[in-house]
Amino acid sequence: MTVRSWILTIVLLAPAALLLAFGPQGTRPRPGGRTVIRYWDKWTGVEGAAMQRIVDRFNATVGAEHNVWVDYNALGDVDKRMLIAAAGGDPPDIAGIFDRYVPTYADRGALLPLEEFVAQAGIPLADFKPIWLDICRYDGRLYALPSTPYTIALFYNRRLFREAGLDPDRPPQTTAELIDYAVRLTKFDPSKKDRITQLGFTLSPAMLGWWHWIWPYFFDGSLWDGQRATIDAPATHAAMQWIQDFRNRVGNEAALRFEASCGAIDSAQNPFLNGSLAMVFQGPWLANWARVYAPELDYGVAAFPSVTTERRHVFASEDVFVIPRGAKHIHEAMIFLSFALRQDTLEELCREHGKTSPFLKPGPDFFRLHQNPKIRIFDELASSPLAFGYPPMPTFSEAWTETLYMVETVLRASRPAAEAIRMTQTKVSQVVRQYDEMSSRRRAGKQQ
Amino acid sequence: MARRSNNLLAGLLWTAPWWLGFLLLLALPLAFSLYISFCDYPMLQPPLWVGGANYAELVHDGVFHKTISNTAVFAAVSVPLTTVVAIGLALLLNLSVKGQAFFRACIFVPTIVPMVAAGAIWMWMLNPDFGPIANLMRAMGVDRPPLWLDSPDWAMGALVLVSLWFVGSPVVIYLAGLQEIPEELYEAARMDGASAPRRFWHVTLPSLSPVVLFNVIISVIGAWQVFALPYMMWRTRPGPDRATYFYSMYLFDNAFNYLKMGYASALAWIQLLIILVLTGLVFLVSRRMVHYRAA
């Protein structure tokens, strides 16, 4: 290279070097000498700000005492990013993920079992409601810790109940009664009899978030017995029949048209919030949207009906903290988690997120300061002996997709329900079998 | 000798951004992807060699068959349709009329709208209750406009319609091609008494054929990789009866939702093979149909 080339190279590289040295450095200065804990979670906006306040408080108090600094990063698709980082050998020290991923990741060895660390950190697990810890366990071991839990209930519009001649203090008690109520609450355009102007209840996956797979549970069934998929079972047939009965009574085409025109659930076009949907299966956050978009809405909340009044099933779910395998600062991560899991701290977070308390005995201020007037109901539902979480399947993602296909097929009546159920069972069983075969081969490989 | 080696060093250094990028970001991942297509690789555990099991599984995978058929139908409809519409629009935009630049901008501007935003706009446009298309159809006497996005019969058609939104890019290329056609050819055809359709058939189309070939190949590749629009418009769902579940969506689901990176890699290699075969076929057919001007 000539001198001229060297000079040209230096001139071209200098701006990049200067940018690296003196460019943007991040908005939160880190005190030198502290061990930095990388904490990734999915929360942004108001939820992220609530977590950031807790992190800031930790950094200013306990973190300073123990020479630990928590660096909170809000990331979309945190589960996928954690996965890729773990595969690359550089996972965060703490990650906040959805509970449904715990079995998948735990079974593949991506999460650290936490019992020993929890005992060392002195986190009082006995203070938590059992369901929230059950959800964190897989195959008998604790792989996660509760962060913000919730139950799902039936929201109903009390004004529409009154207008339909129904008692607003007596929501439906069984799945059969729910259909009867829903039919009575459905109204049609007087000029066009096939156009629904008010729907009693919806099963549209677009309105129900992530729970299209759930209906067999309210018929005393499940999708998973711990070893194999149990989709093609009487409970699923009963659930799909229930869906078809309801759709036939209000008119499937009309219901599809109504659902296709509904706006996003977190907007003013949410049909429950604008009064065109009388009942909906939703979580406590619906109250937050109601406060913003429909402050005058007169609604009630009750346990979602099951097939009988004797056995009322309740779906419970939560966001969780996990420590990915390969995390570099486990001890320091546990210092932060034991701070975050203190009752006052965690309940502050749950309150700000509009969720329930994970504790057996919620603190005195929890309900008083909570913005959701119905939060007690959600909290009580979590104590139900029939509370259940996501099926602890390592292959749940595929079961999720396949059951979505099953429910959509039934909703559109594009195949007989029995055929849709059988196809779903076949596909999920095949997935489980293949997964088990691979797991066996891996175990055999390790033993050799 | 020393000067030659210095030149080689300088050459390598200055081209380093390209060959380093090619090596690290393309060649190595390609090789790794080929390797893991013969493995079970959930990312969280090391790859486990399974031979051709992933490829064998594809034969029995009904969802794979469905996505192949959906993608093939989409490509078979959208590629010819896009080609015809783009050539038609290019011909119109090539006319010297008042406001020509404005019309050209109108056709091209939609292509710079991000795919996700376009998906959101079209979800509103196609809403069966309050969407402008439904309102227009009602005004024309159609009492019950189709459930565009929620009916297995209409969903594919809706997506093809939406994909025409991005026709601006090929139009610009066709327009450039049209402007390259020598005026003498048209003059000679006129002198021979050729009518406008004959001039189009015997002058415009043959002269434009290399551009058509280029656009068709690009469209075939794009159609077999369709992802963002259906992923956005059906809110990550496979659509009614999996009617809008395409190859790349299934590949993505296997890789990142089901943690089956080995199976997803096998899907990716099959996808590459399909695209290569189709491109080869297009080249084969084009031998007799594409006319290159002598230099």
Boltz contact constraints between the chains, C-beta under 6 A:
constraints:
  - contact:
      token1: [A, 1]
      token2: [B, 6]
      max_distance: 6.0
  - contact:
      token1: [A, 1]
      token2: [B, 10]
      max_distance: 6.0
  - contact:
      token1: [A, 80]
      token2: [B, 256]
      max_distance: 6.0
  - contact:
      token1: [A, 83]
      token2: [B, 43]
      max_distance: 6.0
  - contact:
      token1: [A, 87]
      token2: [B, 43]
      max_distance: 6.0
  - contact:
      token1: [A, 108]
      token2: [B, 42]
      max_distance: 6.0
  - contact:
      token1: [A, 108]
      token2: [B, 44]
      max_distance: 6.0
  - contact:
      token1: [A, 108]
      token2: [B, 45]
      max_distance: 6.0
  - contact:
      token1: [A, 110]
      token2: [B, 44]
      max_distance: 6.0
  - contact:
      token1: [A, 256]
      token2: [B, 147]
      max_distance: 6.0
  - contact:
      token1: [A, 256]
      token2: [B, 150]
      max_distance: 6.0
  - contact:
      token1: [A, 257]
      token2: [B, 128]
      max_distance: 6.0
  - contact:
      token1: [A, 260]
      token2: [B, 128]
      max_distance: 6.0
  - contact:
      token1: [A, 260]
      token2: [B, 147]
      max_distance: 6.0
  - contact:
      token1: [A, 260]
      token2: [B, 150]
      max_distance: 6.0
  - contact:
      token1: [A, 261]
      token2: [B, 127]
      max_distance: 6.0
  - contact:
      token1: [A, 261]
      token2: [B, 129]
      max_distance: 6.0
  - contact:
      token1: [A, 397]
      token2: [B, 257]
      max_distance: 6.0
  - contact:
      token1: [A, 397]
      token2: [B, 258]
      max_distance: 6.0
  - contact:
      token1: [A, 398]
      token2: [B, 258]
      max_distance: 6.0
  - contact:
      token1: [A, 412]
      token2: [B, 240]
      max_distance: 6.0
  - contact:
      token1: [A, 414]
      token2: [B, 241]
      max_distance: 6.0
  - contact:
      token1: [A, 438]
      token2: [B, 40]
      max_distance: 6.0
  - contact:
      token1: [A, 442]
      token2: [B, 48]
      max_distance: 6.0
